[in-house]
């Protein structure tokens, strides 16, 4: 039976999370199809067709899908799944996937399997629980497995595919919600979820001005994305989309630099899979040092400028 991957995209290009989700689907079987639903989304569909392992790309191109509204997408997905005979439906465990797939699971009357980090068989999956402190092995007997994938647990697939692209009929516009506006943070730095190097700051920085004055020069030197703990976000130092952790973005960069972050369990759940973790904190008992590969007990306001100068 074929496997369906829901592409996350902006109508012009695929999001990086889609590549990781296709990699997870490849562990389930070889017959992988990708659904691209959007408006004027031909470029995204062509990009999906070039992914290694993808056998077919289905495209639903209609104005109703321009803003990726969950209600319209879920209705389309249910119809596609029922007519296509899919055994598994996968989407990245991003804001997009978490918004759409629970609706699909409910409409199909199956249980969603969320945030998987491993695949043992076609019906058995591994997912973190208790903020990542334990791993649960989940076996599902549902006829269709609806799954969100923790993208940091799977390496992205390569290019090199040549899948057929098939247009499918769009569903009706349910008109249950309307996008009024969207405010996007514009930055020349890498996108947080896909960055290879991340510099994160916490409450120890004291203020938003300190956050920018201390961390931006370091991030510029390293070519890094900037992140933050929930405490820093709640204090208003930075916008919500900087947040790393259980209720923010899950990241696994090559290098994660945690500055002034104590290491609450919720934050560790979002970054402890990073390849190398460097922690700077004046409290030697801070939990962040338990997961850090390199720890420096020092005043960040003295140490970080010295590090920038050395770089």
Phi, psi and omega per residue, in radians:
X1 nan 2.498 -3.101
X2 -1.264 2.799 3.130
X3 -2.021 2.347 -3.090
X4 -1.915 2.236 3.044
X5 -1.928 2.272 3.107
X6 -1.577 2.065 -3.093
X7 -1.344 2.332 2.972
X8 -1.709 2.236 -3.033
X9 -2.743 3.036 3.095
X10 -2.048 0.455 -3.101
X11 1.357 -0.401 3.136
X12 -1.818 -0.555 -3.081
X13 -2.646 2.727 3.073
X14 -1.309 2.551 2.963
X15 -1.372 2.610 -3.093
X16 -1.019 -0.532 -3.108
X17 -1.058 -0.472 3.134
X18 -1.120 -0.644 -3.127
X19 -1.130 -0.690 3.101
X20 -1.190 -0.631 -3.134
X21 -1.192 -0.667 3.063
X22 -1.109 -0.654 3.095
X23 -1.075 -0.710 3.086
X24 -1.133 -0.734 3.135
X25 -1.073 -0.583 -3.123
X26 -1.120 -0.418 3.102
X27 -1.344 -0.203 -3.136
X28 -1.690 -0.417 -3.105
X29 2.952 3.030 -3.038
X30 -1.671 -0.311 -3.053
X31 -1.600 1.434 -3.050
X32 -1.834 2.240 3.038
X33 -2.073 2.549 -3.130
X34 -2.042 2.310 3.069
X35 -1.790 2.154 3.062
X36 -1.982 1.936 3.118
X37 -2.003 2.149 -3.117
X38 -3.035 -2.832 3.108
X39 -2.232 2.178 -3.032
X40 0.938 0.869 -3.007
X41 -1.843 0.443 -3.117
X42 -1.027 -0.677 -3.121
X43 -1.128 -0.705 3.107
X44 -1.145 -0.673 3.116
X45 -1.132 -0.716 3.114
X46 -1.128 -0.661 3.099
X47 -1.128 -0.696 3.111
X48 -1.124 -0.629 -3.126
X49 -1.157 -0.380 -3.109
X50 -1.568 -0.025 3.141
X51 -1.330 2.376 3.134
X52 -1.092 2.336 3.078
X53 1.627 -0.192 -3.136
X54 -1.465 2.200 -3.102
X55 -1.588 -0.577 -3.095
X56 -2.677 2.551 3.050
X57 -2.073 2.175 3.071
X58 -1.798 2.322 -3.056
X59 -2.106 2.161 2.993
X60 -1.943 1.801 -3.041
X61 -1.884 1.887 -3.129
X62 -2.743 2.691 -3.125
X63 -1.070 -0.480 -3.112
X64 -1.141 -0.337 -3.112
X65 -1.838 0.169 -3.069
X66 -1.038 -0.693 -3.065
X67 -1.792 0.176 3.084
X68 1.027 0.690 3.118
X69 -1.097 2.349 -3.039
X70 -1.110 -0.639 -3.073
X71 -1.136 -0.858 -3.137
X72 -1.168 -0.715 -3.130
X73 -1.146 -0.731 -3.123
X74 -1.104 -0.720 3.117
X75 -1.102 -0.733 3.100
X76 -1.106 -0.790 -3.093
X77 -1.078 -0.749 3.141
X78 -1.050 -0.748 3.118
X79 -1.124 -0.769 -3.139
X80 -1.116 -0.735 -3.118
X81 -1.150 -0.748 -3.110
X82 -1.172 -0.665 -3.120
X83 -1.458 -0.409 -3.067
X84 -1.609 -0.212 3.106
X85 1.156 0.694 -3.086
X86 -1.386 2.522 3.093
X87 -1.563 -0.513 -3.107
X88 -2.411 2.512 3.025
X89 -2.199 2.124 -3.065
X90 -2.136 2.508 3.016
X91 -2.537 2.700 3.095
X92 -1.144 2.594 3.128
X93 -1.467 0.923 3.073
X94 -1.764 -3.107 3.079
X95 -0.979 -0.672 3.121
X96 -1.075 -0.947 -3.097
X97 -1.123 -0.672 3.135
X98 -1.202 -0.378 3.138
X99 -1.450 -0.666 -2.990
X100 -1.611 -0.832 -2.936
X101 -1.177 -0.600 3.067
X102 -1.031 -0.603 3.087
X103 -1.143 -0.700 3.137
X104 -1.126 -0.795 -3.141
X105 -1.058 -0.745 -3.139
X106 -1.115 -0.754 -3.124
X107 -1.199 -0.495 3.088
X108 -1.527 -0.111 -3.124
X109 1.051 0.803 3.056
X110 -2.252 2.869 3.112
X111 -1.522 2.339 3.056
X112 -1.378 2.488 3.034
X113 -1.890 1.939 -2.918
X114 -1.740 2.463 2.864
X115 1.057 0.807 -3.085
X116 -1.243 2.563 3.085
X117 -2.093 -0.075 3.128
X118 -2.740 2.696 3.132
X119 -2.234 2.061 -3.136
X120 -1.669 -0.581 3.079
X121 -2.823 -3.064 -3.092
X122 -1.129 -0.342 -3.123
X123 -2.178 0.136 -3.063
X124 -2.266 2.208 -3.003
X125 -2.365 2.760 3.128
X126 -2.002 2.307 3.124
X127 -2.474 2.584 3.133
X128 -1.347 2.580 3.026
X129 -2.356 2.958 -3.128
X130 0.904 0.905 3.105
X131 0.968 0.608 3.071
X132 1.503 0.037 -3.136
X133 -1.364 -0.241 3.103
X134 -2.526 2.711 3.099
X135 -2.008 2.298 3.127
X136 -1.858 2.360 3.031
X137 -1.704 2.090 -3.012
X138 -2.013 2.243 3.070
X139 -1.966 2.290 -3.076
X140 -2.038 2.369 3.073
X141 -1.797 0.085 -3.124
X142 -1.140 2.562 -3.136
X143 -1.132 -0.528 3.072
X144 -2.175 2.167 3.111
X145 -1.592 2.057 3.122
X146 -1.789 2.061 -2.883
X147 -2.334 2.360 2.890
X148 -1.843 2.527 -2.974
X149 -1.992 2.207 2.986
X150 -1.278 1.903 -2.945
X151 -1.148 -0.483 -3.125
X152 -1.198 -0.239 -3.107
X153 -1.532 -0.128 -3.087
X154 -2.307 2.274 3.094
X155 -1.211 2.470 -3.111
X156 -1.153 2.597 3.087
X157 -1.287 2.788 3.136
X158 -1.561 3.001 3.004
X159 -1.386 3.077 3.069
X160 2.094 -0.014 3.105
X161 -1.452 2.944 3.098
X162 -2.575 1.022 -3.073
X163 -1.291 2.660 3.044
X164 -1.278 2.530 3.107
X165 -1.919 2.145 -3.073
X166 -2.126 2.209 3.087
X167 -1.415 2.385 3.091
X168 -2.131 2.808 -3.107
X169 -1.244 2.395 3.087
X170 -1.408 2.646 3.072
X171 -1.446 3.082 3.136
X172 -1.275 2.722 3.025
X173 -1.398 1.938 -3.083
X174 -1.293 -0.310 3.068
X175 0.939 0.629 3.125
X176 -1.515 -0.335 3.105
X177 -2.630 2.791 -3.127
X178 -2.473 2.348 3.087
X179 -1.357 2.091 -3.124
X180 -1.524 -0.664 -3.140
X181 -2.973 2.874 3.133
X182 -2.481 2.216 3.095
X183 -1.905 2.014 -3.085
X184 -1.903 2.389 3.059
X185 -1.392 2.121 -3.130
X186 -1.716 2.290 -3.117
X187 -2.620 2.536 3.073
X188 -1.417 -0.164 -3.126
X189 -1.409 2.880 3.125
X190 -1.074 2.711 3.091
X191 -1.223 2.369 -2.974
X192 -0.982 -0.800 -3.052
X193 -1.193 -0.342 -3.078
X194 -2.035 0.061 -3.052
X195 -1.245 2.548 3.087
X196 -1.489 -0.410 3.094
X197 -2.299 2.328 3.136
X198 -2.287 2.321 3.006
X199 -1.936 2.066 -3.092
X200 -2.049 2.540 3.110
X201 -2.135 2.678 -3.132
X202 -2.157 -2.870 -3.079
X203 -1.086 -0.414 -3.132
X204 -1.091 -0.276 3.110
X205 -1.307 -0.378 2.978
X206 1.559 -0.584 -3.108
X207 -2.864 2.874 3.088
X208 -1.124 -0.624 3.113
X209 -1.113 -0.746 3.102
X210 -1.140 -0.688 3.116
X211 -0.961 -0.873 -3.108
X212 -1.211 -0.754 -3.065
X213 -1.165 -0.630 -3.070
X214 -1.520 -0.764 -2.975
X215 -1.578 -0.556 -3.090
X216 -1.059 -0.753 3.093
X217 -1.062 -0.657 3.111
X218 -1.168 -0.773 3.120
X219 -1.102 -0.671 3.114
X220 -1.110 -0.728 -3.139
X221 -1.124 -0.667 -3.069
X222 -1.569 -0.158 -3.032
X223 1.128 0.705 -2.981
X224 -1.812 2.758 2.919
X225 -1.401 2.813 -3.138
X226 -1.986 2.371 3.125
X227 -2.285 -3.090 -3.111
X228 -2.787 2.785 3.015
X229 -1.411 2.905 3.114
X230 -1.105 -0.616 -3.141
X231 -1.054 -0.698 3.136
X232 -1.203 -0.658 3.112
X233 -1.187 -0.803 3.141
X234 -1.091 -0.525 3.125
X235 -1.392 -0.082 3.090
X236 1.483 0.243 3.140
X237 -1.148 -0.719 -3.042
X238 -2.496 2.886 3.116
X239 -1.206 2.898 -3.111
X240 -1.056 -0.552 -3.061
X241 -1.294 0.003 3.019
X242 -1.515 -0.206 -2.941
X243 -1.247 2.255 3.041
X244 -1.911 2.309 3.102
X245 2.568 -2.989 -3.071
X246 -1.031 -0.641 3.129
X247 -1.815 0.217 3.078
X248 -2.153 -2.363 -3.140
X249 -1.655 2.457 3.041
X250 -1.639 2.117 -3.058
X251 -2.220 2.722 3.071
X252 -2.594 1.140 -3.113
X253 -1.306 3.024 3.041
X254 -1.177 -0.621 -3.131
X255 -2.408 2.241 3.100
X256 -2.165 2.072 -3.134
X257 -1.874 1.995 -3.113
X258 -1.818 2.009 -3.060
X259 -2.009 2.085 3.119
X260 1.165 0.467 3.136
X261 -1.917 2.142 -3.086
X262 -1.260 -0.605 3.105
X263 1.776 0.826 3.041
X264 -1.036 2.651 -3.055
X265 -0.996 -0.589 -3.136
X266 -1.178 -0.600 3.107
X267 -1.287 -0.736 -3.138
X268 -1.048 -0.601 3.141
X269 -1.064 -0.437 -3.082
X270 -1.646 -0.146 -3.054
X271 -2.475 -0.018 -3.010
X272 -1.261 -0.161 3.060
X273 -1.521 0.066 3.082
X274 -1.045 2.552 -3.064
X275 -1.165 -0.791 3.085
X276 -2.292 2.238 -3.133
X277 -2.039 2.202 3.095
X278 -2.017 2.207 -3.113
X279 -2.079 2.353 3.055
X280 -2.168 2.045 -3.094
X281 -2.760 2.493 -3.114
X282 -1.427 -0.179 3.137
X283 -1.666 1.928 -3.102
X284 -1.163 -0.275 -3.129
X285 -1.659 0.084 -3.105
X286 -1.066 2.330 -3.111
X287 -1.040 -0.386 -3.119
X288 -1.035 -0.503 -3.114
X289 -1.229 -0.309 3.130
X290 -1.242 -0.426 3.139
X291 -1.916 -0.128 -3.059
X292 -1.328 2.445 3.003
X293 -1.363 -0.603 3.092
X294 -2.325 2.228 -3.139
X295 -2.182 2.441 3.112
X296 -2.235 2.005 3.092
X297 -1.554 1.805 -3.047
X298 -2.892 2.927 3.064
X299 -1.328 2.049 -3.071
X300 -1.085 -0.547 -3.098
X301 -1.206 -0.347 3.048
X302 -1.681 -0.691 -2.998
X303 -1.302 -0.777 -3.058
X304 -1.137 -0.777 3.063
X305 -1.043 -0.619 3.097
X306 -1.159 -0.688 3.110
X307 -1.125 -0.740 3.106
X308 -1.058 -0.755 -3.139
X309 -1.111 -0.664 -3.139
X310 -1.207 -0.518 3.125
X311 -1.327 nan nan
